[in-house]
Amino acid sequence: MKFYFLKMKFDIYQIVLFLCCMFLVTSINVNAQIRPGKIFTNHMVLQRDVEIPVWGFANPGEIITVRINSKAVTTVTNTSNKWMLKIPSMSAGGPYQMKIESDSDTIILRDIMIGEVWFASGQSNMEHPMGGWPWIPRSEIKNFEQELKDSDYPQIRMFNVPKLPSPVELDNLRSGNWELPSENTLPNFSATAWFFAKELYKSLNVPIGIIHSSWGGTAISPWMDRQSLQSFENSIVLPKIPLEYNEDKWVAQADNAWKQYIASRMMVSNSGLEQASKFSSSINDEKRWDSINHITGLGSISKKWIWLRKEIVVSNPEQSSKWCLSLGYLNRQAHVYLNGKEIDYFLYPKRVQAEFSSNLLQKGKNIILVRIAQPWGIPKVEGQEFYLKSLDGIQQLNLSEKWQILSPKETINDLAKVHSGSTSYLFNGMVAPIIPYAIRGFLWHQGSSDVGRSEYYKMAFPALIKGWRNRWKVADAPFIFVQLPNYEPSWQNPGISNTRAALRLAQSKALNLPNTSMVVSYDIGDPFDVHPANKQDFGYRLALQALSKVYKNNVIIESPKYMSHHVNGDTFIIRFDKDISNLRPFPNDNLCGFELTGSDGEFTEARAKIRKNEIYLTTEKVARPLEARYAWLDNPNCYLYYSEEIPMSPFWLNH
């Protein structure tokens, strides 16, 4: 019996020893000596018909072999712990497995497709997620729920590059995964890139991969590498490269700064919304509220969001079936409630005017409640028309006077610097680590943050294009970009302001570079939202450019190109490269949007006539025209279409 127990103990010891050894082996595999770049994950899409660079990290001298679809390539890790090799080109197909192995380790990546890969970048209109941002109310894209159901495209995959500004160029991302579209993942996909990918897939019927790297509110300089910026040292300040750099410490600080920023945006946009019903049910909590004589006179405000409240008396609401509430212009995000029910949400500079049925009103006392938030300043109430009236004109109340105001108790502490605006930092942390991943080309949607700097942009944008191509070592890689869409920055100058027009012209100068294409979009934006919800249109037009220019499909996407111009007496004559007699004006039959000026520099509306490939411009107010321009407004109200879907690009010509 004693021998039996000794033997049993020995067997248990052997089992425990075996399990420990297995755990050690498993641990070695989990903490693998081979570390492929983090852009290489399960479900990735690799570019077809070109050599495919694959790289990673291992111990110096370690021999690395990568196998995929009967192809195998071997290399040796260098003294900097890095290895790189190139897989021979492959045709579209999959799914495949990629095996990365050394003498001591093996990593297998699964469900890999070979197809078309595009790098999509820019600011918020490229970033705009399908499901919107949680810190911007109602920012989901148009028909979001319907689009969410149409997500069964398993051969489309997207990689969202983590946000990380860096003072030095990084050789690896901190995280990331290639994701298939589903109802869980699609809300976080770039909407513009998603609709671009869908159109491409429907036409090409090959796997489509999108590497999405963008950051809202960013100018062009953070996306440029230092080498491309050397010639701009007189225009911008190049940050000093730190003598000491601890990547782990920097990443932790950058993450913390971004989390602080998001928390502050969430607070500004959403804090207290759950109290709307409470604030609307009674005005007996007057000790917390201050009184103001006029709705536009908010007094000294130090907070980024406020509540406004007014009690009104409606004697006979059912006498009129339809009512209209007008509260001027609320800068910038405004939730409007009537008796505790939110009747609408408004984004400045849209006029705050809401129509509703009489059943929302009560006979006698009613409470109007407004929450205004301004993430980039102080909330304001502007305009002249503040009223509640019945649409039949029988009843009307003046709402301009005697309001209550409540500022929040919450305070936003000083935030750590995010560095998303620091020159070259986004290239360093969100572009460089992906180079030289094989791609077909680039998609770019950016420019709003550079409005007012058109002369600089005219030089910087081509420099960015050439810089990215040089770094990828693909001199003619297709570069497709979106020209700024229409937007009305202020209610006070509708149809007059033109600060975005100059930036549009600066963007178009990049077309002088080979293999560049531009999406004209001043007809598909939202005058009242810098983030238009109809991202379907933007993705579609980007895809049209790619299908025509890159994949040589028979798609008409070119608007007429300017060739020359001259003046004959009082007539400014513009010549184009093709017959333009089929130009279609919108919204009416008049050829509109053209202006002329003489020596005084004052532009005035011009009449236009088309003869074959020429436009003749005249106006009685300019006897000797010197300059002509077209669609020169932030929010053009008329335009010319060359084809059913492509408007003519804005221009400004000097004689």
C-alpha positions in Angstrom: 0.0 0.0 0.0 2.9 2.4 0.9 4.6 1.6 -2.5 1.3 2.3 -4.3 1.0 5.8 -2.7 4.7 6.6 -3.5 4.1 5.5 -7.1 0.9 7.6 -7.3 2.8 10.7 -5.9 5.6 10.1 -8.5 3.0 9.9 -11.3 1.4 13.1 -10.1 4.8 14.8 -10.0 5.5 13.7 -13.6 2.1 15.1 -14.7 2.6 18.4 -12.9 6.1 18.7 -14.4 4.7 17.9 -17.9 2.0 20.6 -17.5 4.5 23.1 -16.3 6.7 22.4 -19.4 3.7 22.7 -21.6 2.8 26.0 -19.9 6.3 27.2 -20.5 6.2 26.3 -24.2 2.8 28.0 -24.5 4.1 31.1 -22.8 7.0 31.2 -25.2 4.5 31.1 -28.1 2.3 33.7 -26.6 5.3 36.0 -26.0 6.7 35.1 -29.4 10.2 36.0 -30.4 8.9 36.7 -33.9 6.7 39.9 -33.9 5.2 40.9 -37.2 4.4 44.5 -37.7 1.0 45.2 -36.1 -0.5 46.1 -39.4 -0.3 42.3 -40.2 -3.2 40.6 -38.5 -5.9 38.0 -39.3 -8.4 39.1 -42.0 -6.0 41.5 -43.7 -6.1 42.3 -47.4 -2.8 42.4 -49.3 -2.4 44.3 -52.6 -2.7 42.1 -55.7 -0.3 42.1 -58.7 2.7 43.7 -56.9 5.5 42.5 -54.6 4.2 42.4 -51.0 6.5 43.7 -48.3 6.2 41.9 -44.9 8.2 43.0 -41.9 8.5 42.6 -38.2 10.9 42.1 -35.3 13.0 39.2 -33.9 16.3 38.5 -32.4 19.4 39.6 -34.4 20.6 37.0 -36.8 17.3 35.0 -36.6 16.3 33.5 -39.9 12.7 34.3 -40.8 10.6 32.5 -43.4 7.1 33.7 -44.6 4.9 31.3 -46.5 1.6 32.0 -48.2 -0.2 30.1 -51.0 2.8 27.9 -51.9 5.2 30.9 -51.9 8.0 31.1 -49.4 10.6 33.8 -48.8 13.4 33.9 -46.3 15.4 36.7 -44.7 17.7 37.3 -41.7 16.9 39.7 -38.9 19.3 42.6 -38.8 21.2 44.0 -35.8 18.4 46.4 -35.0 16.0 43.5 -34.4 14.2 44.1 -37.7 13.5 41.9 -40.6 11.7 42.6 -44.0 11.1 40.5 -47.1 8.9 40.7 -50.2 6.5 38.1 -51.3 6.2 37.7 -55.1 3.0 39.3 -56.5 -0.2 37.3 -56.4 -3.5 37.6 -58.1 -6.7 38.4 -56.3 -8.0 35.6 -54.2 -8.1 33.9 -50.8 -8.7 33.2 -48.1 -5.1 32.1 -47.3 -3.0 31.5 -44.3 0.4 33.3 -43.8 2.9 31.3 -41.8 5.8 33.3 -40.3 8.4 31.0 -38.8 11.9 30.8 -37.4 13.8 27.9 -35.7 12.2 28.6 -32.4 8.8 30.1 -33.2 5.8 30.0 -35.6 3.0 32.5 -36.1 0.0 31.8 -38.3 -2.2 34.6 -39.6 -5.5 33.4 -41.1 -8.3 34.5 -43.5 -6.0 36.6 -45.6 -7.3 38.0 -48.9 -5.5 39.4 -51.9 -7.1 42.3 -53.6 -7.1 46.1 -53.7 -5.8 48.2 -50.8 -6.3 51.9 -50.3 -4.8 54.2 -47.6 -7.6 56.7 -46.5 -6.6 59.7 -44.5 -7.5 63.3 -43.6 -9.5 65.0 -40.9 -13.1 64.6 -39.6 -14.9 64.1 -42.8 -12.7 61.1 -43.6 -12.8 59.9 -40.0 -16.6 60.4 -39.7 -17.7 56.9 -38.3 -20.8 55.3 -39.7 -22.4 55.5 -36.2 -21.2 59.1 -35.6 -19.2 60.3 -32.6 -20.6 59.9 -29.1 -19.5 63.4 -28.3 -21.4 65.0 -31.3 -25.2 64.4 -30.9 -27.0 62.9 -33.9 -23.8 62.6 -35.9 -24.6 59.2 -37.4 -24.6 59.1 -41.2 -27.7 59.3 -43.3 -29.9 56.2 -43.2 -27.6 54.6 -40.7 -29.9 51.8 -39.5 -30.6 50.8 -43.1 -26.9 50.9 -44.0 -26.1 48.8 -41.0 -28.3 46.0 -42.2 -26.5 46.1 -45.6 -23.1 45.1 -44.1 -22.8 41.6 -45.6 -19.6 42.2 -47.6 -17.1 39.8 -46.0 -14.5 40.6 -48.7 -14.3 44.2 -47.6 -12.0 44.7 -44.6 -10.9 47.9 -42.7 -8.0 48.6 -40.4 -8.5 51.6 -38.1 -5.0 53.1 -37.3 -5.0 54.0 -33.6 -4.6 57.7 -32.8 -1.1 58.5 -31.8 0.9 61.7 -32.4 4.6 61.2 -32.0 7.6 63.6 -32.0 9.7 60.9 -33.7 8.9 58.5 -36.5 7.7 55.1 -35.2 8.4 51.8 -36.8 5.4 50.0 -35.5 1.8 50.7 -34.5 0.8 50.2 -30.9 -2.3 48.1 -31.8 -4.9 47.5 -34.4 -6.8 44.7 -36.2 -8.2 44.2 -39.6 -12.0 43.9 -39.2 -14.8 42.5 -41.3 -18.0 44.6 -41.5 -20.8 43.5 -39.2 -23.5 45.3 -37.2 -20.9 45.4 -34.3 -17.9 46.7 -36.3 -19.5 48.8 -39.0 -20.5 51.8 -36.7 -16.8 52.5 -36.2 -15.8 52.3 -39.9 -15.0 55.5 -41.8 -18.2 56.1 -43.7 -16.6 57.7 -46.7 -14.1 54.9 -47.0 -16.8 52.3 -46.5 -19.0 53.6 -49.3 -15.9 53.9 -51.5 -15.0 50.3 -50.8 -18.5 49.1 -51.5 -18.6 50.7 -54.9 -15.2 49.3 -55.8 -16.2 45.9 -54.7 -19.4 45.9 -56.7 -17.5 46.9 -59.9 -14.3 44.9 -59.5 -15.5 41.9 -57.6 -12.2 41.5 -55.7 -11.4 41.9 -52.0 -11.1 45.5 -50.9 -8.9 46.6 -48.0 -9.0 50.1 -46.4 -6.3 51.3 -44.1 -7.9 54.2 -42.4 -5.7 56.8 -40.6 -7.4 60.1 -39.9 -8.0 62.7 -37.1 -10.7 65.2 -36.9 -9.8 68.9 -36.8 -6.3 68.5 -38.1 -4.5 70.7 -40.6 -2.2 69.4 -43.3 1.2 70.0 -41.6 0.8 67.3 -38.9 0.4 64.7 -41.8 3.7 65.7 -43.6 7.1 64.2 -42.9 9.9 66.5 -41.9 11.7 66.1 -45.2 8.7 67.4 -47.1 8.5 70.3 -44.7 12.1 71.6 -45.0 11.2 74.1 -47.7 8.5 75.6 -45.4 10.7 76.5 -42.5 9.8 80.2 -43.0 6.0 79.4 -42.9 5.8 77.0 -40.0 7.8 75.9 -37.0 9.3 72.5 -37.2 9.3 70.9 -33.7 12.6 69.9 -32.3 13.4 66.2 -32.2 13.7 65.2 -28.6 17.2 64.0 -27.5 15.7 61.4 -25.3 12.5 59.5 -26.2 10.8 56.8 -24.2 8.2 55.3 -26.4 6.2 53.6 -23.7 6.1 56.7 -21.6 5.1 58.9 -24.6 2.3 56.5 -25.6 0.9 56.5 -22.1 0.9 60.3 -22.0 -0.6 60.6 -25.4 -3.4 58.1 -24.5 -4.1 60.0 -21.3 -4.3 63.3 -23.1 -6.7 61.9 -25.7 -8.9 60.3 -23.0 -9.1 63.7 -21.1 -10.1 65.4 -24.3 -12.8 62.9 -25.1 -14.1 63.1 -21.5 -14.3 66.9 -21.8 -16.1 66.7 -25.1 -18.6 64.2 -23.7 -19.2 66.4 -20.8 -19.8 69.5 -22.9 -22.1 67.7 -25.3 -24.0 65.4 -23.0 -23.8 66.4 -19.3 -27.1 67.0 -17.7 -29.3 65.9 -20.6 -31.0 63.4 -18.3 -32.3 66.4 -16.2 -34.3 67.9 -19.1 -37.5 66.4 -17.8 -36.8 67.7 -14.2 -36.0 71.2 -15.4 -39.2 71.2 -17.5 -41.6 70.0 -14.8 -41.4 73.0 -12.5 -39.8 76.4 -12.1 -39.9 76.2 -8.3 -36.1 75.7 -8.2 -35.5 79.3 -9.0 -32.7 79.7 -6.5 -30.4 77.7 -8.9 -31.4 79.8 -11.9 -30.5 83.4 -12.7 -32.8 85.8 -14.6 -31.9 87.6 -17.8 -33.9 90.4 -19.4 -33.3 89.4 -23.1 -32.5 86.0 -24.5 -29.4 87.3 -26.3 -28.0 89.0 -23.2 -26.6 85.9 -21.5 -24.2 88.0 -19.3 -20.9 86.8 -18.1 -20.5 83.1 -18.9 -17.5 81.0 -18.2 -18.9 77.6 -19.0 -19.1 75.8 -22.3 -22.7 74.8 -21.9 -25.8 76.4 -20.3 -29.5 75.9 -19.9 -32.1 78.5 -20.8 -35.7 78.3 -19.6 -38.9 80.3 -20.1 -42.5 79.8 -18.8 -45.2 80.9 -21.2 -49.0 80.8 -21.1 -51.0 79.6 -24.1 -54.7 80.2 -23.5 -56.1 78.1 -26.3 -53.5 75.8 -28.0 -56.1 73.6 -29.7 -57.6 76.5 -31.6 -54.7 76.0 -34.1 -53.5 72.6 -35.1 -49.9 73.6 -36.1 -47.4 75.8 -34.3 -43.9 77.1 -34.9 -41.2 77.9 -32.4 -38.4 80.3 -33.4 -35.4 80.9 -31.3 -33.0 82.7 -33.6 -29.5 81.1 -33.9 -28.1 79.1 -31.0 -24.3 78.7 -31.1 -23.4 75.9 -31.4 -25.1 72.6 -30.3 -28.7 73.1 -29.1 -31.3 70.7 -27.7 -34.8 72.3 -27.6 -37.5 71.0 -25.4 -41.2 71.8 -24.9 -42.8 70.6 -21.7 -40.1 68.0 -21.3 -40.2 66.6 -24.8 -37.3 67.3 -27.1 -38.8 68.7 -30.3 -35.5 69.1 -32.2 -31.7 69.4 -32.2 -30.0 72.2 -34.0 -26.4 72.8 -35.1 -25.2 76.3 -35.7 -25.7 78.2 -38.0 -28.9 76.5 -38.8 -31.9 78.7 -37.9 -33.7 77.3 -34.8 -37.2 77.0 -36.1 -39.4 73.9 -35.3 -42.9 73.1 -36.3 -45.1 70.8 -34.2 -48.7 69.9 -33.6 -50.8 71.5 -30.9 -50.9 68.3 -28.7 -47.4 69.2 -27.4 -48.8 72.4 -25.9 -50.8 72.5 -22.7 -53.7 74.9 -21.9 -52.2 77.5 -19.6 -48.6 77.2 -18.4 -45.9 75.7 -20.7 -42.1 75.5 -20.3 -39.6 76.0 -23.1 -36.2 74.6 -22.2 -32.9 74.9 -24.2 -29.5 73.4 -23.7 -26.7 75.2 -25.7 -23.2 73.8 -25.8 -20.1 75.3 -27.5 -17.1 73.0 -27.4 -14.7 75.7 -28.7 -15.9 78.8 -26.9 -18.8 80.3 -25.1 -22.5 79.6 -25.9 -24.3 82.4 -27.6 -27.9 83.3 -28.7 -28.0 85.4 -31.9 -30.7 86.7 -34.3 -33.8 88.8 -34.0 -36.8 86.4 -34.3 -37.9 84.8 -31.0 -41.5 83.7 -31.0 -44.1 81.0 -30.7 -46.9 81.3 -33.1 -49.7 79.3 -34.7 -49.2 78.7 -38.4 -52.7 80.0 -39.1 -51.5 83.4 -37.8 -54.2 83.7 -35.1 -51.9 83.4 -32.0 -48.4 84.6 -31.4 -46.2 85.1 -28.3 -43.0 87.1 -28.1 -40.2 85.0 -26.6 -37.3 87.5 -26.6 -37.6 88.6 -23.0 -37.6 87.3 -19.4 -35.7 84.1 -19.5 -33.9 82.1 -16.8 -30.3 80.8 -17.2 -28.5 78.0 -15.4 -24.7 77.4 -15.7 -23.5 73.9 -14.8 -21.6 73.1 -11.6 -19.2 70.9 -13.4 -15.8 72.3 -14.3 -13.5 71.1 -17.1 -10.0 71.0 -15.7 -7.0 72.1 -17.8 -6.3 69.4 -20.4 -3.0 67.9 -21.4 -1.8 68.8 -24.8 -3.1 66.3 -27.4 -0.4 67.1 -30.0 -2.7 66.3 -33.0 -1.9 69.8 -34.4 1.9 69.4 -34.0 3.8 69.5 -37.2 4.7 66.0 -38.5 3.4 64.3 -35.4 0.6 62.4 -37.1 2.8 61.3 -40.0 5.3 60.0 -37.4 2.7 58.0 -35.4 0.0 57.2 -37.9 1.6 57.0 -41.3 5.3 56.0 -41.0 4.5 52.8 -39.1 2.5 51.5 -42.1 5.1 52.2 -44.7 5.8 50.3 -47.0 2.6 48.2 -46.8 1.6 47.6 -50.4 -1.3 49.7 -51.5 -2.9 50.7 -54.7 -3.3 54.4 -53.8 -4.4 57.1 -51.4 -7.7 58.7 -50.5 -7.6 62.2 -48.9 -10.4 64.3 -47.4 -9.0 67.3 -45.5 -8.8 71.1 -45.8 -11.3 72.7 -43.4 -8.6 73.3 -40.8 -6.5 75.1 -43.4 -9.2 77.6 -44.5 -7.5 81.0 -44.4 -4.1 79.6 -45.4 -4.7 78.9 -49.1 -1.3 80.2 -50.3 0.5 77.9 -47.9 -1.8 75.0 -48.8 -1.2 75.5 -52.5 2.5 74.5 -51.8 2.0 72.1 -48.9 -0.5 69.8 -50.5 1.6 68.8 -53.5 4.5 68.4 -51.1 2.5 66.0 -49.0 1.5 64.0 -52.1 5.1 63.8 -53.3 6.4 63.1 -49.8 4.0 60.1 -49.3 4.8 58.7 -52.7 8.5 59.0 -52.1 8.3 57.3 -48.7 6.2 54.4 -50.2 8.7 54.4 -53.1 5.8 54.4 -55.6 6.3 57.6 -57.7 3.0 57.5 -59.5 0.7 56.0 -56.8 -2.9 57.3 -57.5 -3.9 60.1 -55.1 -7.6 60.9 -55.1 -8.8 63.8 -52.9 -12.1 65.6 -52.0 -12.3 69.3 -52.7 -13.9 71.1 -49.8 -17.7 70.7 -49.7 -20.1 73.6 -49.3 -20.7 75.0 -45.8 -22.2 78.2 -44.5 -20.0 79.3 -41.5 -22.3 82.1 -40.3 -26.0 83.0 -40.5 -25.1 86.7 -40.8 -23.5 86.5 -44.3 -25.4 83.8 -46.2 -24.4 83.7 -49.8 -21.5 86.2 -49.3 -18.7 84.5 -47.4 -16.0 82.8 -49.6 -13.2 81.8 -47.3 -13.5 78.2 -48.4 -13.4 79.1 -52.1 -9.8 80.1 -52.0 -8.8 76.8 -50.3 -10.8 74.9 -53.0 -8.7 76.6 -55.7 -5.5 75.8 -53.7 -6.5 72.1 -53.6 -7.1 72.0 -57.3 -3.5 73.0 -58.0 -2.5 69.5 -57.0 -4.0 68.3 -60.2 -0.8 69.5 -61.9 0.9 66.4 -60.4 0.6 63.2 -62.4 -2.0 60.6 -61.4 -4.0 62.8 -59.1 -7.8 63.1 -59.2 -10.2 65.5 -57.5 -13.8 65.0 -56.3 -15.8 68.2 -56.6 -18.2 68.3 -53.7 -19.5 71.9 -53.2 -23.0 70.6 -54.3 -23.3 67.7 -51.8 -22.3 69.2 -48.5 -24.6 70.4 -45.7 -24.7 74.3 -45.4 -25.4 73.9 -41.6 -23.1 70.9 -40.8 -19.4 70.8 -41.5 -19.8 67.0 -41.2 -22.5 66.2 -43.9 -24.4 63.0 -43.2 -24.7 61.9 -46.8 -21.3 60.2 -46.9 -22.7 57.8 -49.5 -22.3 60.6 -52.1 -18.7 61.3 -51.1 -17.7 57.6 -51.2 -19.4 57.2 -54.5 -17.6 60.0 -56.2 -14.3 58.9 -54.9 -15.0 55.4 -56.3 -16.0 57.0 -59.7 -12.6 58.6 -59.8 -10.8 55.4 -59.0 -12.8 53.3 -61.4 -12.2 55.7 -64.3 -8.6 56.8 -63.6 -7.1 53.8 -61.9 -9.1 50.8 -63.2 -9.9 52.3 -66.6 -13.6 51.6 -66.5 -15.8 53.4 -68.9 -17.0 56.0 -66.4 -17.5 59.7 -67.3 -16.1 61.7 -64.4 -14.2 64.6 -65.9 -15.7 68.1 -65.9 -14.4 70.4 -68.6 -10.8 71.5 -68.2 -9.9 75.2 -68.6 -7.5 75.8 -71.5 -7.2 79.5 -72.0 -9.1 82.9 -71.8 -9.0 86.3 -73.4 -10.9 89.6 -73.3 -12.7 91.0 -76.4 -14.1 94.4 -75.5 -16.6 94.0 -72.7 -16.6 90.2 -73.0 -14.5 87.7 -71.0 -14.1 84.5 -73.1 -13.1 81.2 -71.5 -12.1 78.2 -73.6 -12.3 74.6 -72.4 -10.9 71.4 -73.6 -14.2 70.0 -74.9 -17.6 70.9 -76.1 -19.6 72.3 -73.1 -22.9 73.0 -74.9 -24.5 70.3 -72.8 -23.7 71.9 -69.4 -26.8 71.6 -67.2 -27.5 74.4 -64.8 -29.0 73.8 -61.3 -31.4 74.6 -59.7 -32.9 76.4 -62.6 -32.2 76.9 -66.3 -30.1 80.0 -65.9 -26.3 79.8 -66.4 -25.4 81.2 -63.0 -22.5 81.4 -60.6 -20.2 83.6 -62.8 -18.8 86.9 -61.7 -16.7 89.6 -63.4 -14.6 92.5 -62.1 -12.7 95.4 -63.7 -9.9 97.6 -62.3 -11.9 98.4 -59.1 -11.7 94.8 -58.0 -15.5 94.7 -57.2 -17.0 91.5 -58.5 -20.6 91.5 -59.9 -22.8 88.8 -61.3 -22.3 88.1 -65.0 -24.5 86.7 -67.8 -23.1 83.7 -69.5 -23.5 82.2 -73.0 -22.1 79.0 -74.3 -20.8 78.4 -77.8 -19.3 75.0 -78.3 -16.2 74.9 -76.1 -16.3 78.5 -74.9 -18.2 80.6 -72.3 -18.8 84.3 -73.0 -19.3 86.4 -69.9 -20.6 90.0 -69.9 -22.2 92.5 -67.5 -23.3 96.2 -68.0 -21.4 97.1 -64.8 -18.0 96.1 -66.1 -16.9 97.7 -69.4 -13.5 96.2 -69.4 -13.4 92.9 -67.5 -10.0 91.9 -66.0 -11.0 88.9 -63.9 -13.6 86.2 -63.9 -14.6 83.6 -61.3 -17.2 80.8 -60.9 -18.8 79.3 -57.8 -16.7 81.5 -55.6 -18.7 81.1 -52.3 -18.5 79.0 -49.2 -21.9 77.7 -50.1 -22.6 78.2 -53.8 -26.3 78.3 -54.5 -26.2 77.4 -58.2 -23.8 75.2 -60.3 -23.3 73.6 -63.7 -23.2 69.9 -64.3 -21.2 68.5 -67.2 -22.6 65.0 -66.7 -25.5 63.9 -64.5 -23.3 63.6 -61.5 -20.2 65.8 -61.9 -20.3 69.6 -61.4 -17.8 72.0 -62.9 -15.0 72.9 -60.6 -14.7 76.5 -59.2 -12.2 78.8 -60.8 -10.7 82.4 -60.6 -9.0 83.7 -63.8 -6.9 86.8 -64.1 -6.5 88.6 -67.4 
